[in-house]
């Protein structure tokens, strides 16, 4: 998808300007990151929160963890750019609120991540209902929806960690620091030019090929990829059967139903709450995306911390 115009290198925000509780929004490298950003109508695929002692806290494949901020800022191989946001304007959180947010984020350390890395993508696609046209893209979405179905209440994705750190901290009254989530603008970017072969190679090791989870028809189709037919599938996306709209819609409704987002007795999602900018009442933390944090009126942009091929600021 199209990225924002590159910022001048001398405009990079110095890392020393960050404070505890600042939110970092990142764009990763690779086709899965591109799909996450496109599906959520934004330009970010990952979120983290600034901790103390030079660390950030994030959900990663190893679970919610502390990670050195300096190491992330230097990683121009796996990340294209990193932007910073701050709660309560330029002044930021007062010390007591900052400590409360950090304590809540730290309490989540060790929480497992949906290791297949597709839960966030699957849920976003389920809610947004933006089906890709390319047959291989449809297959990926179908598998993502399958992986979003199991009960994952004990697991957290990146944006959920950030949201819960604010919404569930010990500030008084309870919930005072919960970020306001609003209905965002629907993106008009065309479906990204994805290297489907590279996407499958990226996600296949994470799809539990041992079959410990219940098998779905789409996963059975993907099992064939282990036989070395990846190139053939890239050329003939229907080799293992097409994924039609009815199949995708059934999977979407199943995910929405499990998330409590279906109207009782009906098959469709909750009615629209309004146009862009409408406040979402009592948002489901599991459905908060990086883009939801990016457009939340609770945060103000501080600037870009890192951009590929730009010198880092201290």
N, C-alpha and C positions, 0 to 999 in steps of 0.2 A: 504494500500500500504506500501511498505517497507520504513522505515524512515532511515535517516542517523545515523551512529554510534553515540552513546551518547558521549558527550564531558565530559572531566573530570570536576568535580565540581569547582576545583580551576582555570579553564580556563574561567569561566563565566565573561562576560564583566560587569564591575560596571556600574550601572545606572547613576552614577554621571559623567561618561565620555560622555554621550549623549549630543548632541547640537540641537538647534532648526533647524528643517528641516530634521533631520535624519529620515529614513524610517524604520518602524518596520514590519517585515513579520512574521506571526504567523501560527501555525498549531492548529486548534481547535480540540475539542474532539467530537466524534459522527460520524455517517455514512454520513451525508451530507458534513461535512468537508472532509472526506476521498474521496468522489466522486469529490468534487471541485478540490482537489489537484491532483487526478489521471487524471481527464479530462484535466487539464491544463499542464500535464506532469511535475509536480513539487512536492514539499513537503510542500507547504504552502497553506492555505485556506483563509487567511485574511491579510489585510494590513492597516497600520495607519501611521500618520506622527507625529513626536515629536513637541509639541508646547512649550509654555513658562509656567512658574508658576507650573511646575511639572505635566503638563497635556499632553495628546496626543489628536489628532483630528482624528476621524474615522467616517465611515458610519455604523450606527447600526440600529436596527429595529425601534428605536425612531426617526431616521433621523440622519443627520450629527451632531456630538456632540463633546464636550470636555469630556474627561474622565480621572480620575487620573491615572497616569502612575504606581504609587506604587500599586494601587489596582489591575491593570491588571497583574503586575509582580507577585503578590501574588496569583493569581487565577490559581492554578494547578489542579483545578477540570474541568474547561472548556477549558483550553489550555495546550497543551503538551510541546510546546517550542516557544520561541520568539527570532528571529534573528534581528540584526540591520545592516542597510546599510547607507552609507554616500555619498552624492554628492560631486564631485570634489576631491576625494581622502582623505587622512588622514587630510589634512588641512581644508577641509570642505568649506562651503559657507562663503564669507566675510559678515560682519555684515549687509550691505545694502541689499545683496541678501537674507540673512536669514530673514530679516524683511519683504521683499517683498513676499517671499514664505509663511511666517506665515500669513501675511495680506490676501493673496488670500485664504489660507485654512480657515481662520476665516470667510471670506465672504461667505463661503459655509455652515456655521453653520445653522442648521434648515432645510436644503434641505431634502425633504422626501427620504426615502429608499424604494425600492420595497419590501414591507413588507412580501411578500410570501417567500423571501429569495431564490427564485429559478431563478431569472432573470440572475444572473451571471452564474449559473450552466447551464441554458438553452442556453445562448448565447455561452458559451464556447463549449458546446456539439454541437451546431449548426455549429460552425466554424471548430471544430476539426473533426466532423463526426465519432466519436468513439462510435459506438453503443454497449451497453452491451449485452451479450448473454442471461443473466437470464431474463425470462419474466417479473418479477416484476421490474427489472432494466429498461427494455424498457418502461414499463408503467410510471415510474417516469420521465424518459427522455421526454416522450410525454407530460406529464403535465408541465414539466419545459419549454418546447418549447411553449406550449400554453400561459404560463405566461410571456414569453419574447415577445410575439406578440403585446400587447397593447402599445400605444405610451407612453413612460416613459421618455420623454426628461426633465421632471421636477424632476426626481429622479436620485439618484446616488448610485452606489455600491462602495465598499471599495477602490479598486484599482484605480477607476476613480477619486476619491477625491484626492488621492496622485498625480496622473499624472497631473490633472488640477491645483493643487496648484503650481506645477513647471512650467507647460507649459503656463499658463495663468496669471502668476504674472506680476507685473509692471517692471520687469527687462528690460533693454534696451541693444540691440534692442529686440523687442517683440519676445518671443519664445526662447530667448537665453538659458534659463535653462530647456527647454523641454527635458525630458529624452529620450535618443535614445532607440528605441524599435527594437529588432532584431528578426529574425526567430529563434526559439529555436530548440533544439534537440527533436525529437519525442521520447517520453518515450517508454520503452519496458516492463514496469511493468505490470504484469497480472492484470485483473480486480480485485479490492480489495474484500476481503471476507466480504460482507456486511450483517448485520443483517437487512433484509428487513422489518421485523415487526417493529423493532426499528426505522428504517428510516421513515416509514409511520407515526408512532406515533410522531416523531419529527416534520414532516412537515404538518401534517393534520390540526393542529390548525391555521396554517398560510395560508391556501388555500381558505379563504373566503367561507366557507361552506354555507353562507347565499345566495350565488348566485347573488351578486350585479354585477359581471362582466358577460360577455357573457359566456354561457356554451359551452364547447367543449365535444366531445364524450369521451375523456379520463377523463375529470372531472366528467362526468356523471357516468363513471365506478367507480371513486373514491368515489362518493357520497354513494355508497353501503357500504363503510367502516364504515359509521356512524351506520349501523345496527348491528354492533358487529361481522361482518364476517371477521375481520382482520385475525384471525387464520386460517380460512378456505382458504382465499386468499393466505396466505403464503404457504399452502400445495398444492393448485391448482391455479397456477398463471393465468390460462386461464379462470377462473370462470366468468370473466366479459368481455371475448373476448380478443384474442391476439392482440398485436400491431406489425404489420408486417413492413417490410422494406419500402414498398411504403408509408405507413402512416407517418413513421418517416422522410423519404426523403421529402415528401410534406411539412411537418412542418418545416424542416430544411431550405428549399428553401424560405418559407414564411418569416422566421426570417432573413435570409441573404438578402432577397429583401428589407425588411423594413429598414435594416441597411445600404442599399446602397452598398452591397457587391456582387451583381450579375452582370454578364456581360450583357449589354443591348441586349435584344433579344435572350438570351440564358438562359438555366435552370441551369447552373452550376456556381460554385463560380469563383471569379477572378483567373486567372492562377497563379501558384506558382511564388513567387518573387525570388526564389533561395533557396539554401541550408541553413543549420544552420549558423547563424551569419550574414546573409544578412540583411541590414538595411531596416526596413519597412518605406516607405515614408508616411508622413502625417498620422500617425496612428489614428484610431478612438478611442477616449478616453474611449468610452463605452465598447470596446472590450479588453482593457488592463487588464491582469490578474495578480495575485500576482507573478506568475512565470515569466511573462514578466519583471516585476520590478527586480526580483531576478537575471536575466541574463543580464540586461541592462548594457552596458559598461559605462554608466553615473554614476553608483554607485559602490562602493567598499564595501565588507563585513567587518564589524567591529568585529563581534563575536556574540556569543549567550548570550542573557540577562537572559533568564530563561529556565530551563528544569525541567520537572516534577521529583520530588524526589531529586533534587539537591538544596543545600542551596543557598539562594539569596545573590548576592553581593550588597553592598551599593551604 
